[in-house]
Amino acid sequence: MAENKPKNVPSEFKISEKWDVCLERTVINFGAGVVAAGLAGVVLTRSPGMRRAVMGFGAGCGVGSSWVICSQDFAKK
């Protein structure tokens, strides 16, 4: 059976696809970090300020992990 895959895909489409995947991954990891850290903040801390700090840390960890994965994806050829 013949496969219908284009052989010469312009680089603009490849970069656009990488950006789409990167932004999607960032939103998902940000949300997961906020939710996981929010639950941990409710269990481990008493004050609302510390809960927000823990949630901010979780969100930063999620965005940071996305940054690393996206930079590795863009470094690939």
KAUR-V258556 format. One record per residue. SS is DSSP state (H for helix, E for strand, L for the rest). Layout:
SS  SS
This chain:
L  L  L  L  L  L  L  L  L  L  H  H  H  H  H  H  H  H  H  H  H  H  H  H  H  H  H  H  H  H  H  H  H  H  H  H  H  H  H  H  H  H  H  H  L  L  L  H  H  H  H  H  H  H  H  H  H  H  H  H  H  H  H  H  H  H  H  H  H  H  H  H  H  H  H  L  L
